[in-house]
């Protein structure tokens, strides 16, 4: 809506003077509540009307007052003689219009205050509702994460049970080969099936640009079993199955290599030999 054109249309003056229909009055009241500029314009129009009425108030001429009383006297000659209780002349200041303006102004402010209070209550209720929904979603997400962790724990526990039930399963402890740098990891290896499980006991996170790499020693030569993801290193005591099957292994080792791995080990960190059975 073009506020300036709306103001210049004269509808606000008609609204103040009560000259609008019920529908028009309701429409203007709604616009006033929506646009703060109209509130200021209403106040300015009321002030201008009041100033105009005060500045143009006039004392009635004396001869007009006498003529009025003469007419009244003729109309009442047949009645009880008229006692002169004529009131003192007063300035005419559009009393009805001023009275109406005051009531209309009060009605406007009551409507505005009521509208603002209602909007605040509704906004506050919506805000509390939104907060409650957000809290419920956060709790649901947290419960889902906990459920996923519990499911993973149960699956890991079942995996360990199944692994330990394998009579061919061997435990190979890999210990540090670097002086003054204690490190350790454990391999659970099924000689019959070739399944290999790695548990990182104590190994520092690799430096930037580096990655641990898994090896098995077969026929006296290292065989690449792939790089070890960093999240596996961070998961202390977590059991992880390695993707590659190990058959005929004589030992297992972990080396520190460049990120992405190396064709041959360059810096062995831990080593564990397979016990002869």
C-alpha positions in Angstrom: 0.0 0.0 0.0 1.2 3.5 -0.8 1.1 5.2 2.6 1.4 8.8 1.3 -1.5 8.3 -1.2 -3.6 6.7 1.6 -2.9 9.7 3.9 -3.7 12.2 1.2 -7.0 10.5 0.3 -8.7 12.1 3.4 -9.9 8.8 4.8 -8.1 9.3 8.1 -10.0 12.6 8.7 -13.2 10.8 7.9 -12.2 8.1 10.3 -11.5 10.6 13.1 -14.9 12.3 12.6 -16.8 9.1 12.5 -18.0 9.6 8.9 -17.1 6.1 7.7 -19.3 3.0 7.3 -18.7 0.0 9.6 -16.7 -1.8 7.0 -14.6 1.2 6.1 -14.0 2.0 9.8 -12.8 -1.6 10.4 -10.5 -1.5 7.4 -8.9 1.8 8.5 -8.4 0.5 12.0 -6.7 -2.6 10.7 -4.3 -0.4 8.5 -3.5 1.8 11.5 -2.6 -1.3 13.6 -0.4 -2.5 10.7 1.4 0.7 9.7 3.0 2.9 12.4 3.1 5.9 10.0 -0.7 6.1 10.2 -0.6 6.3 14.0 1.6 9.4 13.8 -0.6 10.9 11.1 -3.8 10.3 13.2 -2.2 12.2 16.1 -1.2 15.1 13.8 -4.7 15.4 12.3 -6.3 15.4 15.8 -3.8 18.1 16.9 -4.5 20.2 13.8 -8.3 19.9 14.3 -8.0 20.9 18.0 -5.8 23.9 17.1 -8.2 25.0 14.3 -11.2 24.9 16.6 -9.4 26.9 19.3 -8.1 29.5 17.0 -11.4 30.0 15.2 -13.6 30.2 18.3 -15.7 33.5 18.4 -17.9 35.2 20.9 -21.5 35.5 19.6 -22.5 39.1 18.7 -24.6 40.9 21.4 -27.4 41.7 18.9 -27.7 38.1 17.8 -28.1 37.1 21.4 -30.9 39.6 21.9 -32.7 38.4 18.7 -32.6 34.8 20.0 -34.1 35.7 23.3 -36.8 37.8 21.5 -37.9 34.8 19.5 -38.0 32.6 22.5 -40.0 35.2 24.4 -42.7 35.3 21.6 -43.0 31.5 21.6 -43.6 31.5 25.3 -46.0 34.5 25.8 -48.9 32.2 26.6 -46.9 30.5 29.3 -45.4 31.7 32.6 -43.5 34.9 32.2 -40.0 34.1 31.2 -37.5 34.7 33.9 -34.2 35.9 32.5 -31.9 33.1 33.4 -29.9 33.5 30.3 -26.5 31.9 30.5 -23.4 33.9 29.8 -22.3 33.7 26.2 -19.6 31.1 25.6 -17.3 30.4 22.8 -18.5 27.8 20.3 -15.7 25.2 19.9 -17.4 22.4 18.1 -18.2 20.6 21.4 -19.8 17.5 19.8 -16.9 17.0 17.3 -14.3 17.5 20.1 -16.1 15.0 22.3 -16.3 12.5 19.4 -12.6 13.0 18.6 -11.6 12.2 22.2 -13.7 9.0 22.3 -12.4 8.0 18.8 -8.8 8.6 19.9 -9.3 6.6 23.0 -10.9 3.8 21.0 -7.9 3.8 18.6 -5.4 3.5 21.4 -7.4 0.8 23.1 -7.6 -1.2 19.9 -3.9 -0.7 19.2 -2.9 -1.7 22.7 -5.2 -4.7 22.6 -3.8 -5.7 19.2 -0.2 -5.4 20.4 -1.0 -7.4 23.6 -2.7 -10.1 21.6 0.1 -10.3 19.1 2.7 -10.5 21.9 0.8 -13.3 23.6 0.5 -15.2 20.4 4.1 -14.6 19.5 5.2 -15.7 23.0 3.1 -18.9 22.8 4.5 -19.7 19.3 8.1 -19.1 20.6 7.5 -21.4 23.6 6.0 -24.0 21.2 8.9 -23.7 18.8 11.4 -24.1 21.7 9.5 -27.2 22.9 9.5 -28.7 19.5 13.3 -28.0 19.1 13.9 -29.5 22.6 11.8 -32.6 21.7 13.7 -33.0 18.4 17.1 -32.7 20.2 16.1 -35.3 22.7 14.9 -37.6 20.0 18.1 -37.1 18.1 20.1 -37.8 21.3 18.1 -40.9 22.0 18.6 -42.1 18.4 22.4 -41.6 18.7 22.4 -43.5 22.0 20.4 -46.3 20.4 22.8 -46.5 17.5 25.8 -46.7 19.9 24.0 -49.4 21.9 23.3 -51.3 18.7 26.9 -51.1 17.6 28.1 -52.2 21.1 25.8 -55.2 21.0 26.9 -56.1 17.5 30.5 -55.8 18.5 30.0 -57.9 21.6 28.2 -60.6 19.4 31.1 -60.4 16.9 33.6 -61.0 19.7 31.6 -64.0 21.0 31.4 -65.5 17.5 35.1 -64.9 17.0 36.1 -66.4 20.3 34.0 -69.5 19.6 36.3 -70.2 16.6 38.6 -72.9 17.9 41.3 -71.9 15.3 41.4 -68.3 16.6 44.9 -67.2 17.7 45.9 -64.1 19.7 49.0 -62.3 18.5 50.2 -59.4 20.6 52.2 -56.8 18.6 54.6 -54.8 20.7 56.7 -51.7 20.0 60.0 -52.1 18.1 60.9 -48.4 18.7 62.9 -47.7 21.9 61.3 -45.4 24.5 58.1 -45.4 22.5 55.7 -47.9 24.1 53.0 -49.0 21.6 50.8 -52.1 21.4 48.1 -53.7 19.3 46.5 -57.1 19.3 45.6 -59.3 16.3 42.9 -62.0 16.5 43.5 -64.3 13.6 41.6 -67.4 12.4 44.3 -69.6 10.9 41.6 -71.8 9.3 39.4 -69.1 7.9 41.9 -66.3 7.4 39.7 -63.7 9.3 41.8 -61.0 11.0 40.6 -58.7 13.8 42.6 -55.7 15.0 42.4 -54.1 18.4 44.5 -51.0 18.9 45.7 -51.0 22.5 48.1 -48.0 22.6 49.1 -46.1 19.6 49.4 -42.4 19.1 47.5 -40.7 16.3 49.7 -40.4 13.2 51.1 -36.9 12.4 49.7 -34.9 9.5 50.4 -36.5 6.1 51.1 -39.9 7.7 49.0 -43.0 8.2 49.5 -46.4 9.8 49.6 -49.5 7.4 48.9 -53.1 8.3 51.2 -56.0 7.1 51.4 -59.7 7.4 54.7 -61.6 7.0 54.3 -64.6 4.7 57.3 -66.7 3.5 59.6 -64.1 5.1 58.2 -61.2 3.0 55.8 -58.4 4.0 52.3 -58.5 2.4 50.3 -55.3 2.3 46.9 -55.6 4.2 45.9 -51.9 3.6 46.1 -48.7 5.5 44.4 -48.3 8.9 41.8 -45.5 9.2 42.5 -42.9 11.8 39.1 -43.4 13.4 40.2 -47.0 14.1 43.3 -45.7 15.9 41.2 -43.2 17.9 38.8 -46.1 18.9 40.9 -47.5 21.8 40.1 -51.1 22.6 37.7 -51.2 19.6 37.5 -54.5 17.7 37.7 -54.1 13.9 37.7 -56.7 11.2 40.3 -56.2 8.5 39.0 -56.5 5.0 41.8 -58.8 3.7 42.0 -62.4 4.6 45.4 -63.6 5.9 46.5 -67.1 5.1 49.8 -68.7 5.9 50.9 -65.7 8.0 54.0 -66.0 10.1 53.8 -62.6 11.8 51.9 -59.3 11.8 53.2 -55.7 11.9 52.1 -52.1 11.7 54.2 -49.4 10.1 54.0 -45.6 9.8 53.9 -44.5 6.2 52.9 -41.6 4.1 49.2 -41.0 3.8 47.7 -43.6 1.4 50.3 -46.3 2.2 53.5 -47.6 0.7 54.4 -50.7 -1.3 56.9 -51.8 1.3 57.1 -50.9 5.0 59.6 -48.1 5.9 59.1 -47.5 9.6 57.8 -50.5 11.5 56.1 -49.5 14.8 54.8 -52.8 16.3 55.5 -56.5 15.5 54.0 -59.8 16.7 54.9 -63.3 15.7 52.4 -66.1 15.2 53.0 -68.9 17.7 53.7 -72.3 16.3 50.9 -74.8 17.1 
